[in-house]
Each structure stands twice: as C-alpha cells, then as structure tokens.
Amino acid sequence: MTRARAELIARHGFGAGGRHRAGNQGRREGLAGARVERHSPAPLMRTKTQSCMKLWGAGALAAMWLAGACTTTSTEAPHDPAWLIAHGHFQEAVRISAQQHEAHPDEPQFERAWRRATVALLLDQGRKLTFEDRDLEALDKFRAAQEIEPELPQTQNWIDATLDKLATHWTTTAQEWHSKNNLEQAIEAYEQALTFRDDRLNAKQGLSRALLQLAYRNGKSDQYYKAGVDALDEYWLYQASHGFDSSLKYKEDHERAGERKQQTARAVADERVMQAMRLEEDGQFAAARSEYRIATLVDPTHVEAKDGLERARREDKAAECLREAERRTMHGDFDKAEKAIADGTALTTRQAEAFEAARQDLVEARMQKLYDNAKSHEKDRDYEQAVVGYEAVLVEAERLTGQRMFKDTIAIKDSLEQSVRDAKAIYAQLDTVTDPVEQLRLLRKLEVIWPEYLDVRRRIAVLEAALDDGGDQPRR
C-alpha cells in the first residue's frame, strides 16, 4: 500500500471493501470527511435553491470528467471503474478501484483511478444530502472531495452553492427572530449566516441593527441609541461601500473603486471604534462590544476594532460574572459567588475595583450570615450555642480579613460567656443551700442571667408553690 493511499484510508476510510473503516455499513459505505457537530435550531429550508438545481448538470459533468480520467486495462465494462462511474455505480467503482490499487500499489494510474472513484462517490453523496437539506453534511462531502481532487471545478461550485444556501437560510431565520423582537436569537443567527458568507450585506445590516437594539434594550441611554442608529442609517442608506463592491465585481482591477471602498469602510469603522471607546470608558461594555462588532462588519481588517471587540467581549463577560456574583451573594450562595468573582477577575482589566468591592461584599455577607445565626441562638436564650456561633464569626473574619473582629461580636461573646459561667456557678451553689427561701432567691437571680438554663423555671415554680402553702413569702 502506498503512503498516499494509506493517508486517504486514515482520513476518509475508503478501503478495498468499499466500506467506511469507522464501521458504517450499507448505504453509508465510503463515508468521507469529518462529521459536523453544529445543528440548526430550526429545520433547514425545504425549497431547493436555483444554484443547487443548476448544479445537477455539474454533477453529471463531474462524473463524466472522472470517468474519462480513469483508465484501466479491464476488458469487462462492469469491472472498469470508469464505466461504473459513468453509469452511477460509485460505491462499486470505489471497491473495484481500491482492489486494483491494492493489487498494483506501485502503479500511479490505479491510485489515480481509486482517488477519482472516491471523489465521484463523495460528490454523489453530497448532492443527495444537499437535496435532503442536510447541508452541513453535504458541505463536508464536497470539501473532502476537493481535498482529494482540488482541480475539479464542479466541486467548488457545489461548495459555493451550499454556502450560499446556508447563509440564506440563517439570514432568513435571523430576520424571523428579529421581527419577533427576539434579539439574542437573531444575533446568533446573523452571526451564523456570516460564518458561511461573510460578505452578506443584509446579514451585516441586520446584525448591526440587532446589536444596537439589544444594547438599548439592556438599559443604555437614548442618546447613544439614537446616535448609533443615525450613524448606521447614514452609512447603509448611502451604501458607498456596497457600491464600490459592485463596481469591483464588474471590473476587478478598478483601482480607484478599491481605494474608495477601503477609505469608506475605514472612515465608518473609525467612527464606530471611537464610539465604542467612549462606551468602554463609561463601563458600558456590552454596548461597546456591539459598536466594535459593527466596525468589524464594515471593515474586517480594522485592527483597533478587532482588538477592541475581543477586549469588550472579555469585559462584558466579566461584567456578567460580576452580576452573577452579586445575585449569588444576595441569595447566600457564597461558594458560587466566590467562583464568579474569581472567573471575572481573571477576565477583566478595567473592572478590578468593582470586583474588589464585590469580594468585600461577599466577605461581609459570609460573616453577616454567621453573625445572624449566632444572634438567633442568643435571642432563643441558647447562650452556649450562641457563644459557639459568635466564635465562628471571629474565626471566619480572621480567615477572610486577617483580623479577629466583626461588629460587636467580641463584646457580645464575652458577655455571654460570663453569663454562662455565672449561671453555672449559681446553679452549683444551690446544692449547698438548704433554706428554700435562699434557694428561691438564688434561682431568681439565675433567672435574670439565663432564664432558660436547665430546669430553673420549673424549680422556681415548685418552690413558690411550697412557700405559698407555708405562708412564708420570700421578699422579691
């Protein structure tokens, strides 16, 4: 087996048996190319595009080209890969050509025949997938075919038609979301359209408007929104850049049109970048990100716009972490709040003070929760547990701040500890006193210090009842 054939088998899985080496069988024999993991949130359009319809003829031409390029010495047509390709038996052509190449590994014509049979199969599979609207899978097939035989022009035609179809689908999907005022979904769909065709004017325009509207909806100023819309409308209504693009399509070497196009794009992008920088200074990172993105749509080569977009994206993500930390802190989910602060701190260069303030708020909230817990035990007259709670506050304060101090915790803890000591001492003294009147006096003193200590109230009630029966009332 030649090295080239081994690489093809490893990459695309076509072997002598015509089966995919990853285990696919039946109609999926010879499956090539990597699987695309992206999925559309909505079904692809069922209407076939005109460009795809026209390419049915291109598929036939490709098969004829491939069949004519395959030369073998076979005298029986059904065993000739060229004959099999010409008659649409692509899987069988792959199987036969692979066997022939395996039998004659040092003869280039057999490897060439095997490659072209493989390309014919990939193109056939891609066409079928395209007309089933499984366009991402089809695109993989066409690109795999182009990788094997780059000089076949019909392959690029199919790739272009599929990219156009995907870009149109996602632009239409974005416009539908946009019309329903679902800006987040619209922005995602516009961006998806531009991944397939980055020169789609309607997708760029729609994305720009959606970004501005989202920034306004998220609480930005009316003045910013109006300024953005006015600048954007001025540009899109004039459509200077688009006009120069059209001129260049008719005359690719139109030097002045190319220069004017670049000047126009640069001027518009500069304006958006300046606006974005002002927004960054004001801490409006989501709005700044939108402006930088619009600038890159107008002028993809604008270095400041690209750098600013990446920076604004990080800061906007950091700002979201900051909001998440505030929400988590408010609801007492301190561990997740701490993680959000750590994540945001790693992203930001402009919001360090805000994150430090959030960290201090988190520290305060952690200790306040412990303090409130201890205070609850104190109010419930559970002094020993309250002492434990206040000690936990001081320990946490020392861990988080380096100082064993929080509000009046030390004073309260010391007072409660003294009360516990006094109560225990008085209670122990009761065992040495036999006079009921003295016992009642001690118990009432203990009741003032710690009313719910052990059985103090029960013993007071018993003694009062006994003394009432004897007519000897102790002085209160």
SVG drawing of the C-alpha trace seen along z (x, -y; Angstrom):
<svg xmlns="http://www.w3.org/2000/svg" viewBox="-51 -62 57 71">
<polyline fill="none" stroke="black" stroke-width="0.4" points="0.0,0.0 1.4,-3.4 1.8,-6.1 -0.7,-8.3 -3.4,-5.6 -2.7,-4.9 -3.3,-8.6 -6.5,-8.5 -7.8,-5.4 -6.8,-7.0 -8.5,-10.3 -11.6,-9.2 -11.9,-5.5 -12.1,-4.1 -10.6,-0.6 -10.7,2.3 -14.0,3.5 -15.6,0.1 -16.6,-0.2 -16.0,-3.0 -13.3,-2.0 -15.2,-3.5 -17.8,-0.8 -20.5,-2.4 -22.3,0.1 -24.9,0.3 -25.6,-2.9 -23.0,-4.7 -20.1,-2.8 -17.3,-5.1 -18.4,-7.9 -15.8,-10.6 -15.0,-13.8 -15.4,-14.8 -18.9,-15.0 -20.1,-18.5 -21.5,-18.9 -23.4,-22.1 -27.1,-21.8 -29.7,-24.3 -32.3,-25.4 -34.9,-25.3 -35.3,-23.0 -33.5,-24.0 -35.5,-25.3 -37.2,-22.7 -37.2,-24.9 -34.2,-24.0 -32.2,-26.9 -31.7,-27.6 -28.0,-27.3 -28.3,-23.8 -30.8,-22.9 -28.3,-24.1 -25.6,-22.0 -27.4,-18.7 -25.8,-19.2 -22.5,-19.9 -22.7,-16.6 -23.1,-14.8 -20.2,-16.7 -18.1,-15.8 -19.0,-12.1 -18.1,-12.3 -14.8,-14.0 -13.9,-11.5 -14.9,-8.6 -12.8,-9.9 -9.8,-10.4 -9.9,-6.8 -8.0,-4.4 -7.8,-0.7 -6.9,2.3 -10.1,4.2 -12.0,5.6 -15.2,6.2 -17.1,2.9 -18.8,3.8 -15.3,4.2 -14.0,1.0 -14.1,-1.9 -14.5,-4.4 -17.6,-2.5 -19.0,-2.2 -18.6,-5.9 -20.2,-6.9 -23.2,-4.7 -23.5,-5.9 -22.2,-2.8 -20.0,-4.9 -19.6,-2.5 -18.8,0.4 -16.3,-1.8 -14.6,-2.6 -14.5,1.1 -13.0,2.2 -10.5,-0.6 -9.4,0.0 -8.8,3.6 -6.9,2.8 -4.7,0.3 -4.1,2.8 -3.0,5.4 -0.8,2.8 0.4,0.4 3.4,-0.9 1.4,-1.9 0.1,-5.5 -2.8,-5.1 -4.6,-2.7 -4.2,-5.1 -5.4,-7.9 -8.5,-5.8 -9.2,-5.0 -9.0,-8.7 -11.4,-9.7 -13.8,-7.0 -13.7,-8.2 -14.4,-11.8 -17.3,-10.7 -18.8,-8.8 -18.3,-11.9 -19.9,-14.2 -22.9,-11.9 -23.4,-11.6 -23.0,-15.3 -25.6,-16.1 -28.1,-13.7 -27.6,-15.3 -28.0,-18.8 -31.4,-17.9 -32.4,-16.4 -31.4,-19.8 -28.6,-18.2 -26.3,-20.9 -23.6,-20.8 -23.1,-17.1 -23.1,-17.8 -20.5,-20.5 -18.2,-18.1 -18.6,-15.7 -17.8,-18.4 -14.8,-19.6 -13.5,-16.1 -13.8,-15.6 -12.0,-18.9 -9.2,-17.8 -8.7,-14.7 -9.0,-16.3 -8.5,-20.1 -8.5,-20.7 -12.1,-19.6 -14.1,-22.9 -17.5,-21.4 -16.6,-20.6 -16.1,-24.3 -19.4,-25.1 -21.2,-22.8 -19.3,-24.2 -20.3,-27.8 -23.9,-26.8 -24.1,-25.1 -22.5,-28.0 -25.0,-30.4 -27.9,-28.2 -26.7,-28.0 -26.1,-31.7 -29.5,-32.5 -31.2,-30.1 -29.6,-31.6 -30.2,-35.2 -33.9,-34.3 -34.0,-32.7 -32.3,-35.7 -34.8,-38.1 -37.7,-36.0 -36.3,-36.2 -35.6,-39.9 -39.2,-40.5 -40.4,-38.8 -38.0,-41.1 -36.0,-38.1 -32.7,-39.9 -30.5,-37.3 -31.6,-34.6 -31.5,-37.0 -27.9,-38.0 -26.9,-34.3 -28.5,-33.5 -27.0,-36.6 -23.5,-35.6 -24.1,-32.0 -25.0,-33.3 -21.8,-35.3 -19.7,-32.3 -20.8,-30.9 -20.8,-34.1 -19.0,-37.0 -19.9,-39.4 -23.7,-39.2 -24.9,-42.8 -28.3,-42.1 -26.9,-39.9 -24.4,-42.6 -27.0,-45.2 -29.4,-43.1 -26.7,-42.2 -25.7,-45.8 -29.3,-46.8 -29.9,-43.9 -26.8,-44.7 -27.8,-48.4 -31.3,-47.4 -30.1,-44.9 -27.7,-47.5 -30.6,-49.9 -33.0,-47.3 -30.4,-46.4 -30.7,-49.9 -28.3,-52.1 -29.1,-55.8 -31.5,-57.1 -28.8,-59.4 -26.4,-56.5 -29.1,-54.5 -30.2,-57.4 -26.6,-58.3 -25.9,-54.7 -29.0,-54.4 -28.4,-57.7 -24.8,-56.8 -25.8,-53.4 -28.6,-54.6 -26.4,-57.3 -24.0,-54.5 -26.4,-51.9 -28.6,-54.4 -25.6,-55.8 -24.3,-52.3 -21.0,-53.6 -19.0,-50.5 -21.6,-48.3 -21.5,-50.5 -17.7,-50.1 -18.1,-46.4 -20.5,-46.2 -18.1,-48.2 -15.3,-45.9 -17.4,-42.9 -17.7,-44.3 -14.1,-45.4 -11.9,-43.7 -8.9,-45.9 -10.7,-49.1 -8.0,-50.7 -9.9,-53.8 -13.0,-51.9 -10.9,-49.6 -9.3,-52.6 -12.6,-54.4 -14.1,-51.2 -11.3,-50.9 -11.5,-54.6 -15.2,-54.5 -15.0,-51.4 -12.2,-52.8 -14.0,-56.1 -17.2,-54.3 -15.2,-51.8 -13.2,-54.6 -16.4,-56.3 -17.8,-53.2 -14.5,-52.5 -14.5,-56.0 -18.0,-55.5 -17.0,-52.1 -14.0,-53.6 -16.3,-56.2 -18.7,-53.4 -15.8,-51.4 -14.7,-54.4 -18.3,-54.7 -18.3,-51.0 -20.9,-50.1 -19.1,-47.0 -22.0,-45.3 -22.7,-48.4 -19.0,-48.8 -18.9,-45.3 -21.8,-46.0 -20.0,-49.0 -16.8,-47.2 -18.6,-44.3 -20.3,-46.8 -16.9,-48.2 -15.5,-44.8 -18.5,-44.2 -17.8,-47.4 -14.0,-46.9 -12.9,-43.4 -9.2,-44.5 -9.6,-47.2 -7.0,-46.3 -8.4,-48.5 -11.9,-47.2 -10.8,-43.6 -8.7,-44.2 -11.5,-46.3 -14.0,-43.6 -12.0,-40.9 -11.4,-43.2 -15.0,-44.3 -16.2,-40.7 -13.9,-39.8 -15.1,-42.8 -18.8,-42.1 -18.3,-38.5 -16.6,-39.8 -19.4,-42.1 -21.8,-39.2 -19.7,-37.4 -19.9,-40.4 -23.7,-40.4 -23.8,-36.7 -21.6,-37.2 -24.0,-39.9 -27.0,-37.6 -25.4,-34.6 -24.2,-36.8 -27.7,-38.2 -29.2,-34.6 -26.5,-33.3 -24.9,-31.0 -21.4,-32.1 -19.3,-29.4 -20.7,-30.1 -20.4,-33.8 -16.8,-33.4 -16.2,-31.4 -18.0,-34.0 -15.7,-36.7 -12.6,-34.6 -13.7,-33.9 -14.5,-37.6 -11.2,-38.8 -9.3,-36.6 -11.1,-38.2 -11.1,-41.9 -8.6,-44.7 -11.0,-47.6 -13.3,-46.4 -10.7,-45.4 -12.2,-47.9 -15.7,-46.6 -14.6,-43.0 -12.7,-44.0 -15.8,-45.7 -17.8,-42.5 -15.2,-40.5 -15.6,-42.7 -19.4,-42.4 -19.0,-38.7 -16.8,-38.7 -19.3,-40.9 -22.2,-38.6 -20.5,-35.5 -19.8,-36.9 -23.2,-38.5 -24.8,-35.2 -22.8,-33.6 -23.5,-36.6 -27.2,-36.4 -27.1,-32.7 -25.4,-33.3 -27.8,-36.2 -30.7,-33.8 -29.3,-31.4 -28.8,-34.4 -32.4,-35.5 -33.6,-32.0 -31.7,-32.0 -29.4,-29.2 -26.3,-31.0 -23.8,-28.2 -24.7,-27.7 -24.6,-31.4 -21.1,-31.6 -20.1,-28.9 -21.7,-30.8 -20.0,-34.1 -16.7,-32.3 -17.3,-31.0 -17.9,-34.6 -14.5,-35.6 -12.7,-32.6 -14.2,-33.4 -13.3,-37.1 -9.7,-36.2 -9.6,-33.8 -11.1,-36.3 -9.7,-39.6 -6.8,-38.7 -8.4,-40.4 -10.4,-38.7 -13.1,-41.3 -16.6,-41.9 -19.1,-44.4 -19.7,-43.9 -19.1,-40.1 -16.3,-40.1 -18.2,-42.1 -21.3,-40.0 -19.4,-36.8 -17.5,-37.9 -20.8,-38.9 -22.5,-35.6 -19.5,-33.6 -19.7,-35.5 -23.4,-34.8 -22.8,-31.1 -20.1,-31.0 -22.3,-32.9 -25.3,-30.7 -23.4,-27.5 -21.8,-28.8 -25.2,-29.8 -26.7,-26.6 -23.9,-24.7 -24.4,-26.8 -28.0,-25.6 -26.7,-22.2 -25.0,-23.7 -28.1,-25.7 -31.0,-24.0 -33.1,-27.1 -36.0,-27.2 -36.1,-31.0 -32.4,-31.3 -32.8,-28.7 -35.6,-30.7 -33.5,-33.9 -30.6,-32.2 -32.9,-30.8 -34.5,-34.2 -31.0,-35.7 -30.1,-32.9 -33.4,-33.5 -32.3,-37.1 -29.0,-35.9 -30.2,-33.0 -34.0,-32.4 -34.0,-29.1 -30.9,-27.5 -31.7,-23.8 -34.7,-23.5 -34.5,-26.9 -38.1,-27.9 -39.6,-24.6 -37.7,-24.8 -38.8,-28.3 -42.5,-27.3 -42.1,-24.4 -40.5,-26.5 -43.1,-29.3 -45.9,-26.8 -44.3,-25.2 -43.7,-28.6 -47.2,-29.8 -48.7,-26.8 -46.5,-27.5 -47.5,-31.2 -43.9,-32.3 -43.5,-34.5 -39.9,-35.5 -39.2,-39.1 -38.9,-39.6"/>
</svg>
